[in-house]
Amino acid sequence: TAAIELRQRGYRVALLDPGPLPHELAASTDISKAVRMDYGADELYMRMGEAARQGWLTWNKTLFAEPLYHEVGMLFLNTTPMSPHSYEYESYQMLQKRGHQPERLNALDIAARFPAWREGVFVDGYLNPQAGYVESGRAVEALLRLAQSLGVTLHANAAASHLLRSGSRITGVQTAQGASFSGDHVVVAAGAWTPLLVPDLAPVMVAVGQPVFHLKAPKPALFQPPNFAVFAADISQTGWYGFPWHPQARVVKIANHGVGRRIHPARDPRQVSNEDIQFLRSFLTESLPMLAEAPIVTTRLCLYCDTLDEHFWIDRHPNHPGLTVAAGGSGHAFKFAPLLGGLIADAVEGKANDYGARFRWRALGQDTQGEEAARNRHERQQAT
């Protein structure tokens, strides 16, 4: 999205990627990503979510050959009554404050409307109809086609090994294949690989793997809208979220937005562990019993680039002219794709916008706490 926006602003742009485009290891690669505006009491993120939703609806009409954003609603479930300071309660209140109409649900409503859920486990929650999911891998493919049509030069199989510099100024990129690329400005949007290219960010960014599962549903109709929606199941306490039955992939995707497992982006394998599978089976047995024994078709370890405060990092480097970093997705960035290109291009040009101050270059101590409202930060023993 940065490449597209910068090209539309008149720059010559080359995009380098270490593998095929889209890359199978990219965090954006998969069949679906949730699109939600629900961010607890954080009004800035909700405003961003509102704008991003409009962007997805626009792309459905103007960019995608067929709609890739599916507004099937998102279900937020609680095992206890919603109460002040909880993620769901504060999200519900903020939605109402901003003029939205989430539908409050009690245990009977949940059982009647969404029969795949074990009755009585979740006693409170709400449905936000202005939410859903985007077919993420296919969306990236469409964006790549747009970039190429606009004149962005795409270089696949060009893994950046280090940045080139003249004094303190960044002047280009050297690839592992031995090629060098020079430019007036370099944007590092490398996800979990960012600290490898910009080492002074290593103290404030870590790579964390999160388990993702694709399951074969025994009764697909029960997992299709309106019987099933994108869901967050007491997510700030458990991490579990998921999606309806996917009509192309023909699976139900369930994943965890939790503590995760620290891994090295280049050296460590992206494998879901037996413990991860047991963790999933426990959740399914308790909450979605028809999936408790469902075959697992595919697994992957989705790699987050976590900042210590879990906010994005989109800014020019304060000590190296010619360098902008756009990273720190922290597991909640893809939904904002329609906005991110503009935010990154503004950073390159040094322009202010409504959101950029939150994501500026900043000093974070090791005692910094994560602030993304939906994230589960309990160790797994506590979560279960």
C-alpha angles and dihedrals in degrees: 000000000000091000091051094047094046091048090050088052089058105264127133104241134193120188119206124196130175095228144014116320115276092032115223092221096050115116088233092059114100139083097274148010126191120250111204138148093201109118106149112244093340103115096180092061091045090054088050090049091052091052093044091052090055088049092054091048089051093048089051087062102034110025112026121071086222129008111287096174109076114195097204094143130250124253119213112197133192130194088206131036113286110260136182116287093024119120095243096044094049092045090051092050093047092049090055092045090056094049101261125134111224114180114237114220132196128197093275092049092050092049093048098044102035108033097175090074117088107256116251098013093100114042103173141022143104144251119233106201092192094073140069140127141297125217091242104191092048090047091055090050090053091048091050090052090050092049091051093047090053092054102262108151110230119207112188120187090030107126113190110231099179144340121261119229145183107207105315094335120101109227105173150313134285116209129215087242091063100255122128127208123195128199145157090249136018122206114199107203095159104134113210091001091063097096089052090060097034103034096182087070093059093095092056103036130058133179113237127183119217123192120245124188133192111202133193106233117218092212108027094183091067089056097049126090130300089027092049135025138182102289145199110198108204081314100178088056101037108016094226121142134148152161143251121266106295111233095210101037091034093217140106111240119212125175142167128245097193146105092312127183124289112237139166109253095220105032109034124078118247096232130145109229130228087248089056090052092049089049089054094046091052091053093047094048091052099040115013104029096174088065096044093101098023115137115257106232099182139000133191138173108235110212117223123197097215122197112204091250093037093236122125122264110223115153147101116274108260094216103032116060113210095038130103123177121208108180144100096098089165091197098297108074108092095076088063095056093119089059103036098076091057093046091051094046090050089053091051090051095041093241124151121234138173095271110027098092091068092057101042125128105283145169114253124183124212088254091062112128125220114251107188101123100218097049119113109222099177118113111250096257089059094043092057 
